[in-house]
Amino acid sequence: MALSIAVMLRRCTHLSEARYAAGMEVQYLGFLFSAADTDDYRSQTKAIYDWVAGVELVAELTEANQALVNEVFATYQPSVWMVPAEVLPLLPTGAKVVLTGPDYGDTAKVIGYFQEGDQATGMDFPVWLHYTGQLQLFEATERATVLVLDGRPEERPGFANLDHLADVLEALEVEG
């Protein structure tokens, strides 16, 4: 089986979710990075990503900080960066970028725009649509290039309810 559209699992926080996503052929696995992250969080993130195969890492940054960009680049070598426009000048040459809004600024490195809910209309670049269930799934897949789903924390160590992913990913499965 394959998915009918590219999918990103955003803000992944535990191995169960990452392994499930990779097994369901999710293309992108996203992690949120912040200057306030602890060493424990960063080592856990690295361990999660190192355990899965077949997915591209997306580094999501919400703040402009050169030291953070340098550390994430050196440690994780992300395939894609999901950042606001003010972070663009700090990224390495050749970086692939999905811009978060509302200011899209310089689009030289942009491969797509991150959009919430039903805002994804009339965009010049591919749309990475944050699917929250506001739209019917078929409407979302018509508007999006990449469907972005949210990760959720484990309910307790070693136990995660993945129904929020299963419902959407199983609906997106196609033969092939």
N, C-alpha and C positions, 0 to 999 in steps of 0.2 A: 504494500500500500504506500501511497505518497499523499502529500497534502496538495490541495488545489491552489494554494497561494503560499508565498513565503511567509513564515511566522517568526516573530521574535518573542522570547520570554524575557520580560523586562524585570530588573531588580530581583534577580534570583538570589536566594539567601541560604539554600541548603541543597545537599547532594541528591536527596530523593527527587526533588523537583527537576534538577538539572538532568539526572539520568532518565527520568520519564520523558522530558522534553526531547532529549537526544534520541531516545528510542522511538518517538513519534515523528521523527525527521523534522523537528523544528530547526530552522536554518541558523538563527541567531540567538545567542544567550547573552543577556545584558546584565551588567553589574554596575551599581552606583558607587562612585568614588567621591570622597570628600577629604578635605585637609584634616577634618576632625576624626577620621577613622583611626581605630586602634591597630596596633600590630597584629593582634589576634584576629581582627576582622579581615585584614589584608591577607594573612596566611591562610585563613579559612577560605577566602575567595579564590586564592591561587590553587588550593587543594581541590576545591569543587571543579574549577575549570580543567585542571590536569586529569581529573577522573573521567571526563566525557570526551567523546570523539565525534567528529562529523559536524560540529557546530562552529560558527564563527563568533568570536568574542566581540561584544559591543561595550565600550567604556562610556558610561554616562556620567558627565560632569555637570554640575549646576553652578560652578563658580570658576572664575578666572584666576588661576594660580599656576605659575610656571613650574614651581617645584613639584606640584601634584602631577601635572602633565608629564614631566620628565620621568617621575617615578612610575607612573602607570605605563608609559611607553616602554621603559627599560624592563619592567617586570613582566608585563602581560602581552606586549606587542599586539594591541587590539587590531582587528580587521576594520572596524568602524568605530568612529567617535560620535556620540550623541551629545551635542553641546549647544549652548546659546551662542549667538553671534560674537559676543565679546571674547570668547575663548578661541575663536578661529586663528588669530595671529600667533597664539602660543603653540599651536599644534605642529607636529613635524611635517616636513615637506612630503607631499604625496599622500597625506592622510585622506581617507574617505570619511565624509562628514554627513551626518543627518542633523539638520539644524532644528532646534527647539525654538518656539516663537516667543514673543510676537515679532521681534525685529530680526529679519533674515539677513541683513547686511550684505557683505561680500560673498558671492556664491561660487567662487572659483573652485573650491574643493567639495562642493555640495553634491551628494548623490541622492538626497531626498529631504523632505520636510516631515517633521513629527507633528501630527495633528491630533486633537482630541475629538472624540465622538463624531458628530455629524458636520464638522467644519470643513471636511476634505472635499472641497469643490473648486474647480477652476485653478488648480495649482500647475505651475510650469514644470516642476520637478516631481519625481515619484513621491508618493505619499506613504509614509509609515503611520498608519492609523491606529491610535490607541483604542482598542475595542473594549468597551465597558458594558456592552449589552444594551446601550441606548438605541442603537440601530438594530434592525434585523440582520442576521449574519450574512444573508445574501446581499443586502444593501452595502454592508461594510466591505465585502470582498469586491464588489463592483467599483468602489471608490478608492480602494487601497492597492498599493503595490506590495506592501508588507503589512501584515496584521500584527499588531503589538499587544500581547497579553501580559497581565501583571502577575508577578510571582507573589507568593504569600509565605509568611514565616511558618515554621513547623509549629504544630499545636503543643508538642512536647518533644524533647530530644528523641529522634528516631521515628517519629510518627508525624506524617503529613497527610492531610486530606487534599487529594489532587483532583477532586470533582470539578473544580472551576476550570481546570485545563482539559480534562477528559471530555467534558460536554462539547467544548468548542472544537478541539482537535479531532475527535471522532466524527463530528459533522463535516469537517473539511477533508476527510479522507476520500481518495479516489483510487480506482484501480490503476495500476501502472507502476 
